[in-house]
Amino acid sequence: MVTKALQESGLEFRKTPARITDDPTNSIWVGNAVPLSDVKFVALTLLRAGVQLRAVRRFHDSSGPKAHLIEIGADRDMDNAPVLTVEQIQNMSELQS
């Protein structure tokens, strides 16, 4: 579902093996140099594909090698967080760490 949505969006991406394999995708992590408009585009693309996003936030070390990356995956700590809505994503003005 995630791979197909990203392919159809025209985004360049690289699929790597998941560290958590038994939980559904629920989170996005972002580097400091990624424009907020790109983050919103990816998040909205995933929502349209049926992904229940629960968190969009910066990497703990969001500079250096991760500065230009967006990572999509699962975070077990977010399993019970509320699902983000289209409106919440569209209205994002900054990302939490």
Beta strands, then each sheet from edge to edge (+ up, - down):
strand 1: 27-30
strand 2: 55-58
strand 3: 70-73
sheet 1: 2+ 1+ 3-
end
